[in-house]
Amino acid sequence: MAQFAEINPDNEVIRVIEVDDNDVANNGGDASTEAATFVGSKFKLSSINNSWVQSSPTGSFRQRPASVGGSYDAAKDVFISVRPYNSWSLNSNNVWVAPVIYSNTDYSPAEGVDGIHEIKWDEVNQKWTAFAIEGGDTTNLEWNTETSAWVVV
């Protein structure tokens, strides 16, 4: 099934619908204005100021699938995923990045460590946190930007 995103004047994706692939192929093909016009004739927009833009479920065009709450950059012809946190910025590859970067370095303070689990961004404190399981016990960690290592907190 083909997907089309309804885009509002702020370029926000407000809904995503599915359309039969044959209808797209018979009306201009993937990513065509003809297919978007066809979808517009079959599905009513929430506002006359909105528009339909086709999205690839696999990201084979327009970089990634459209997601409600995300956006569409017409100049780049790409969908942008939902911004995970207010502090994150969009890089040149249209990917959201945190203001603090961490390495995928594993934390192994002792034998029997099961490794890091559930790394999370702490928006309030602007840092990465995680926990490790050691012999059934949980150890809380945070990423130290000065040493570029996970430390116990």
Buried (B, 14 or more C-beta within 10 A) or exposed (E): EBBBBBBBEEBBBBBBBEBEEEBBEEBBEBBBEEBBEBBBEEEEBEEEEBBBBBBBEEEEBBBBBBBEEBBBBEEEEBBBBEBEEEEBEBEEEBEBEBEEEBEEEEBBEEEEBEEBEEBEBEEEEEBBBBBBBBEEEEBEBBBBEEEEEBEEE
